[in-house]
Amino acid sequence: MPTFVHGKGTAVYLDEFEMTDYFNSADVAITNDTAEVTAYGATSKSYLLGLADGTLSLSGMWTADTDATDEELHAILGSASAANITIAEAAGTIGNRATIARCDEVNYSISNPVADVSTVTADFQGTSNSGALGSMTYGVTAGVQLSTGTAIDYNALGNLAGVDAPLAASSSAGGAGLLHVPVNSISGGTTTIKVQHDSASDFSSAADLISFTAVGASAKTSEMVVCSGTVNRYIRATASTAGSSGSITFMVTFARF
Amino acid sequence: MPKYVVTGGEDGQSGVNFAGDRYEPGDVVEIAKPKGLWLIDAGYLALVSKAKPAKAAKPADDTGGD
């Protein structure tokens, strides 16, 4: 029997904020243009595959709380920096799928009905033209969750569980890692988060694939890093800190290109 | 045993975990059976005789278990 997933388990991360508590709908559309090349004499239409594209639409409850929907969706509208977004399906289990995106917000709508709760809707356009991430192949793409998004004490950081490739084989076109750190109380030093890959499931010969910028003490952040070349079959997130107290909550996702 | 230096990979920053130890770029790793090791094939490790290590061999602490 197929394993179906209920939408209620979805988690949404927008830059350095976890927005799961505010949204109740997250829609993803990934398309690929076609150009018609049908000529005289044909009996059916023919097409050439064109450009890939992706959009997101998030909707939920309006609130003026700090770091919540209205503040953050207003802040990124028209921003020169594209937003980092992760939509994690059945969130909380390493290996479950996620949509990772580098997007420009193109619409922010607020609805205040007289007999219902105030709501928000935000539409995003994925962009592969992402400044320093110029080599990113897709603006919106499918990835995998490499962390659970739950708090980890400073002295319990380490290697998280590994994830096998979808086709049980390495890939050769690089990928993108996306980090969100919405909660961080680690003090006394920076925290380093990486994505590693290995040909062995026990990671006995692992190499760093992606190194995110060190996360400052108590800092919240988000970063997308792309890599090129071979991505071995098994990947995992790993974290360490020079801090001496506190905990950190982070979500790492990775997409193979 | 053959000695290999951690090259840092494409971005020069990639360390490796090998046999339970952590090695950063420039560190030297002794490998008993290098044949077929993907870290060598992928360029994360290079023979010391073909690359100058940045510092002496010294495995750093691993980041812990799963």
Interface residues (C-beta under 8 A of the other chain):
Chain A: L157 G158 N159 L160 A161 G162 Q196 D198 S199 F203 S204 S205 A206 A207 D208 L209 S211 C227 S228 G229 T230 N232 T238 A239 S240
Chain B: G9 E10 D11 Q13 S14 G15 V16 N17 F18 A19 G20 L37 W38 L39 A42 Y44 T63 G64 G65 D66
